Amino acid sequence: MIANKQLKIQIPVVDIANYTPEGSVLPLITESTAKRLKVLPLFMVRSTLVLAMADPSDFMALNEMKRETKLEIYPVLTEAKSLQSAIVKYYENVDTLQDELGAIVKEIRTLDTDFTIGQNIPGRIVIEETTPIIKLVNRMIKQAVKIKASDIHVEPEENVFRLRYRIDGQLQELARFPINILPSIVSRVKILSGLDITETRAPQDGRAIIGIDDKTIDMRISTYPTVFGENLVIRVLDKSVLELKLERLGITPKLMPHLLKVVQSAYGIVLVVGPTGSGKTTTMYAVLNTINSISKNIVTIEDPVEYSLELVRQTQVNAKIGLTFANGLRGILRQDPDIIFVGEIRDLETTEIAIQAALTGHLVFSTVHTNDAPSTIARLMDMGAEPFLLSSSINAILAQRLVRRICSQCKEAYDPELSLLQSIGLGKEQGKMKFYRGKGCIHCRNTGYTGRVGIFELMPMSSAIKDMVVQKITSEHIREQALNEGMIAMFDDGLQKARDGVTTIDEVLRATRLNAE
């Protein structure tokens, strides 16, 4: 505490460099106001806002804060330079997109169709802000990159369109805007991706590579006609944040040796399976990156090619010219490959060619949409594959899901409810085991989670399992055999990560509930 001679009161002093404001109070004051008045909200006590200030005797600032927040203000003193750094640090983690986009929308008086793409330099487009609509689209994309969103959803309704971002696998609404500016936004994105702006009645798909600051962002654009206008989804691929190390994906030390053994085989098929959005392609890229070397010829056929890998010859499916997975795989076999990656096995023709490639001395990697490792065999049989060929060619199947990581900034230990522990067979362990969760803060946008990690189950094709495949034994019995042989089930891998404080029990249950249905 220090005494202010003019005010005759004791002013508390706060070392702002070692203090974290509560995320819920930051939106009470805009970033521009905080910078202008040199103030930072810290926390609330009933209807009083505790405010860090460089000059607590600034009555004009205090009165403005009281009017703006409609709260009582309790000032505390902090060092001016540290306060300035703290304002930048904490407000850059707060989602101010709605205010910023709202200001841009106010500039738009009529539908804006005067678009300027900017100078086209090798590999990417520079996005210039020459009109309000272009500013609006640019800001949407920049914000997605900033908060590490994987997808931008622009969704028309009767009178408004809704802007949602997918962050850590969950959609979050950020703003709503007048429906009359939607056609201009969609047209702008179509121009960036080379789509037909006059076609609004049929779905379109495109791609754009843009430069934002020092990053190159790859965008996959999809439009879809609805009764209220075109729905727009933009997949945002920031190559600078790609993790291509297996241990960073969540492969545990216990599982790693077994996985490395199967991916370093001389020949055969290794499958990575799971539903859409479970991270299969990222795992495949990490596997290829692990085994890649100058002595191996790796060739791929993908849909789409999401990231470029050094030394790997990558090709994208193009149905318009007949370049399917099956036709591409035939072409790859004439390229003297050592290792082949087929983006997805989705039909009998591709399955049969992959099997033949594996049986003739090639190591083949691919993905399949199934819920777990044992059910993959049944899925391939449903496509028409012969059981004896599957048992002869498949080396192993890796199934996976993605769960959200607990935010490290607000992580806390807690005791789950007894009913929850009983539902997963741990009722007797209540109070004996530590579990963790995130209570919510500005770093995680009050969700309690930041980022995602994989949970896995690896089923090598042992002799016993191969015999069961040939005999067409059910997936349930194959799973029992795999567990008896030491396979760690995906749920158990997730539960261990919950025990380790990486994720929560709720996340594991959410990600693996398909297995229980």
Secondary structure, DSSP 8 states (H G I E B T S, - for coil): -EEETTTTEEE-B--GGG----TTTGGGS-HHHHHHHTEEEEEEETTEEEEEES-TT-HHHHHHHHHHH-SEEEEEE--HHHHHHHHHHHHTTS--HHHHHHHHHHH--S---------EETTEEE----SHHHHHHHHHHHHHHHTTEEEEEEEE-SSEEEEEEEETTEEEEEEEEEGGGHHHHHHHHHHHHT--TT--SS-EEEEEEEEETTEEEEEEEEEEEETTEEEEEEEEEEGGG----HHHHT--TTTHHHHHHHHT-SSEEEEEE-STTSSHHHHHHHHHHHH--TT--EEEEESS--S--TTEEEEE-BGGGTB-HHHHHHHHTTS--SEEEES---SHHHHHHHHHHHHTT-EEEEEE--SSSTHHHHHHHHHT--HHHHHHHEEEEEEEEEEEEE-TTSEEEE---HHHHHHTT-GGGTTTS-EEEE---GGGTTSSEEEEEEEEEEEE--HHHHHHHHTT--HHHHHHHHHHTT---HHHHHHHHHHTTSS-HHHHHHHHHHHH-
